[in-house]
Amino acid sequence: MTQVKFRPIPLIGTVLLASALWFITFYLAWSIFWIKISFSAATLALLSFWLQPPSKQQLIFNGRAIIAGLLSAAALYFIFWTGKAVSAAILPFAGQQIGGIYDKGTGTSMWIIALLLFFITGPAEEFYWRGYLQKNLVIRFGRWQGWFLATAIYTAVHIWSFNFMLIGAAFVAGAFWGAMYLHFKNLAPVIISHSVWSMVIFAIFPMS
């Protein structure tokens, strides 16, 4: 990971683009939300491939990666269920804001949402946010400092939702997947975790 050359200008450019794409996705009401988030994530992933193609060592799908991905997805789902129960007990607005997240999918088939999340949004987000952004920030600032900065940026772009619960969820999920990538140094289990978790929590067993 440390052999990759850090290039600040392209990285900053992608962060600014991510902010613009997340603004369009979350703040502007036109078009279908799940199509917009898939397009935004895929755009960033393709750009990161062009700037810095992932190495074979960065993407190893094997038994360990599959098991780690599935178990971590289950663990994160449990964390979110616990967080929902706690937040509902102490934050009067929590239920309404959580419902607002799911309202973005109104009118879209759950099967379409599930397929988009599993095959496009989940993998594409990991290729950019962890495989490109966090990797480069770790190179420049160090292991945990890079993880923290990547998590902070991932959280910050979700501010366009103006939804406290969603911003908090982005922080928890971003920190979780970022720590996974630090540990495994392999995007495969993180992609599996993100894709399975998002498909389950938004389309199969939602929390609304």
C-alpha positions as CSV (number, residue, x, y, z in Angstrom):
1,M,0.0,0.0,0.0
2,T,2.8,2.4,0.9
3,Q,4.4,2.0,-2.6
4,V,1.7,4.1,-4.2
5,K,2.6,7.7,-4.8
6,F,0.4,10.2,-3.1
7,R,-1.0,12.8,-5.5
8,P,-2.9,15.5,-3.6
9,I,-4.5,17.5,-6.5
10,P,-6.4,14.6,-8.1
11,L,-7.4,13.4,-4.7
12,I,-8.8,16.8,-3.7
13,G,-10.6,17.0,-7.1
14,T,-12.3,13.7,-6.5
15,V,-13.4,14.8,-3.0
16,L,-15.0,18.0,-4.5
17,L,-16.7,15.9,-7.1
18,A,-18.0,13.5,-4.5
19,S,-19.4,16.4,-2.6
20,A,-21.2,17.7,-5.7
21,L,-22.5,14.2,-6.6
22,W,-23.8,13.7,-3.1
23,F,-25.5,17.1,-3.2
24,I,-27.3,16.1,-6.4
25,T,-28.1,12.7,-5.0
26,F,-29.4,13.7,-1.6
27,Y,-30.6,17.3,-1.8
28,L,-32.1,17.7,-5.3
29,A,-35.4,15.9,-5.6
30,W,-35.5,15.1,-9.3
31,S,-34.9,11.6,-10.6
32,I,-34.9,8.3,-8.6
33,F,-32.7,8.4,-5.5
34,W,-31.3,4.8,-5.9
35,I,-30.4,5.5,-9.5
36,K,-28.6,8.7,-8.5
37,I,-26.6,7.1,-5.7
38,S,-25.6,4.2,-8.0
39,F,-24.5,6.6,-10.7
40,S,-22.6,8.8,-8.2
41,A,-20.7,5.9,-6.7
42,A,-20.0,4.3,-10.1
43,T,-18.6,7.6,-11.4
44,L,-16.2,7.9,-8.4
45,A,-15.1,4.3,-8.7
46,L,-14.4,4.6,-12.5
47,L,-12.5,7.8,-11.8
48,S,-10.4,6.1,-9.1
49,F,-9.7,3.2,-11.5
50,W,-8.4,5.7,-14.1
51,L,-6.3,7.6,-11.5
52,Q,-5.0,4.6,-9.7
53,P,-6.0,1.1,-10.8
54,P,-6.3,-1.3,-7.9
55,S,-3.6,-4.0,-7.6
56,K,-4.3,-7.7,-7.5
57,Q,-3.2,-7.8,-3.8
58,Q,-5.9,-5.2,-3.1
59,L,-8.7,-7.4,-4.3
60,I,-8.5,-11.0,-3.3
61,F,-11.8,-12.9,-3.2
62,N,-11.2,-16.1,-1.2
63,G,-12.9,-18.1,1.6
64,R,-11.5,-15.8,4.3
65,A,-12.8,-12.7,2.5
66,I,-16.3,-14.2,2.0
67,I,-16.6,-15.3,5.7
68,A,-15.2,-12.0,7.0
69,G,-17.5,-10.0,4.7
70,L,-20.7,-11.9,5.7
71,L,-19.9,-11.9,9.4
72,S,-19.0,-8.2,9.5
73,A,-22.2,-7.4,7.6
74,A,-24.2,-9.3,10.2
75,A,-22.3,-7.5,13.0
76,L,-22.9,-4.1,11.5
77,Y,-26.6,-4.9,11.0
78,F,-26.8,-5.7,14.7
79,I,-25.0,-2.5,15.6
80,F,-27.5,-0.5,13.6
81,W,-30.5,-2.3,15.2
82,T,-29.0,-1.5,18.6
83,G,-28.4,2.1,17.6
84,K,-31.9,2.5,16.3
85,A,-33.3,1.3,19.7
86,V,-31.1,3.6,21.7
87,S,-31.6,6.6,19.5
88,A,-35.4,6.1,19.5
89,A,-35.4,6.1,23.3
90,I,-33.4,9.4,23.7
91,L,-33.9,11.4,20.5
92,P,-37.6,12.4,19.7
93,F,-36.8,13.0,16.0
94,A,-35.0,9.7,15.4
95,G,-38.0,7.7,14.2
96,Q,-39.1,10.3,11.7
97,Q,-35.6,10.8,10.3
98,I,-35.0,7.1,9.9
99,G,-38.3,6.9,8.1
100,G,-37.2,9.7,5.9
101,I,-34.2,7.7,4.8
102,Y,-36.5,4.9,3.6
103,D,-39.0,7.3,2.0
104,K,-36.3,8.0,-0.6
105,G,-37.1,4.5,-2.0
106,T,-40.8,5.1,-2.4
107,G,-42.1,4.0,-5.7
108,T,-39.0,1.9,-6.6
109,S,-39.2,-1.9,-6.6
110,M,-37.3,-3.5,-3.7
111,W,-35.7,-5.9,-6.1
112,I,-34.3,-3.1,-8.2
113,I,-33.0,-1.4,-5.0
114,A,-31.4,-4.7,-3.8
115,L,-29.7,-5.3,-7.2
116,L,-28.4,-1.8,-7.5
117,L,-27.0,-1.9,-3.9
118,F,-25.4,-5.3,-4.2
119,F,-23.9,-5.0,-7.7
120,I,-23.2,-1.3,-8.1
121,T,-23.4,1.0,-5.1
122,G,-21.8,-1.2,-2.5
123,P,-18.7,-2.3,-4.6
124,A,-18.3,1.2,-6.3
125,E,-18.4,3.0,-2.9
126,E,-15.7,0.8,-1.5
127,F,-13.5,1.1,-4.6
128,Y,-13.5,4.9,-4.2
129,W,-13.9,5.6,-0.4
130,R,-11.6,2.9,1.0
131,G,-9.7,1.6,-2.0
132,Y,-8.7,5.1,-3.3
133,L,-9.4,7.8,-0.8
134,Q,-8.5,6.1,2.5
135,K,-5.5,4.3,0.9
136,N,-4.0,7.6,-0.2
137,L,-4.7,9.4,3.0
138,V,-3.1,6.6,5.0
139,I,0.0,6.9,2.7
140,R,0.2,10.6,3.4
141,F,-0.9,10.9,7.0
142,G,-0.4,7.5,8.6
143,R,-2.5,4.5,9.4
144,W,-5.1,5.9,11.9
145,Q,-4.9,9.5,10.9
146,G,-5.7,8.5,7.3
147,W,-8.5,6.3,8.5
148,F,-10.0,9.2,10.5
149,L,-9.7,11.7,7.7
150,A,-11.4,9.3,5.2
151,T,-14.1,8.6,7.7
152,A,-14.6,12.3,8.3
153,I,-14.9,13.1,4.6
154,Y,-17.3,10.2,4.0
155,T,-19.4,11.5,6.8
156,A,-19.2,15.1,5.7
157,V,-20.6,14.5,2.1
158,H,-23.7,13.1,3.7
159,I,-24.5,16.4,5.3
160,W,-26.5,17.3,2.1
161,S,-29.2,14.9,3.4
162,F,-29.7,17.3,6.3
163,N,-30.7,14.2,8.2
164,F,-28.8,13.8,11.5
165,M,-29.5,10.0,11.7
166,L,-28.2,9.4,8.2
167,I,-25.1,11.5,8.9
168,G,-24.5,9.5,12.1
169,A,-25.1,6.2,10.2
170,A,-22.5,7.3,7.6
171,F,-20.0,7.9,10.3
172,V,-20.5,4.5,11.9
173,A,-20.5,2.6,8.7
174,G,-17.5,4.5,7.2
175,A,-15.5,4.0,10.4
176,F,-16.4,0.3,10.4
177,W,-15.5,-0.4,6.8
178,G,-12.4,1.8,7.0
179,A,-11.2,-0.2,10.0
180,M,-11.9,-3.4,8.1
181,Y,-9.7,-2.3,5.2
182,L,-6.9,-1.3,7.6
183,H,-7.0,-4.8,9.1
184,F,-7.4,-6.9,6.0
185,K,-5.6,-4.7,3.5
186,N,-8.0,-6.3,1.0
187,L,-11.1,-4.7,-0.5
188,A,-12.9,-8.0,-1.1
189,P,-14.2,-8.5,2.4
190,V,-15.2,-4.8,2.7
191,I,-17.0,-4.9,-0.6
192,I,-18.9,-8.1,0.5
193,S,-19.7,-6.5,3.8
194,H,-21.0,-3.2,2.3
195,S,-22.9,-4.9,-0.5
196,V,-24.7,-7.5,1.7
197,W,-25.4,-5.1,4.6
198,S,-26.8,-2.3,2.4
199,M,-29.0,-4.8,0.4
200,V,-30.4,-6.3,3.6
201,I,-30.9,-3.1,5.6
202,F,-32.5,-1.2,2.7
203,A,-34.4,-3.8,0.7
204,I,-34.7,-7.2,2.5
205,F,-35.1,-6.5,6.3
206,P,-35.4,-2.7,6.6
207,M,-35.5,-1.0,9.9
208,S,-38.4,1.4,9.2
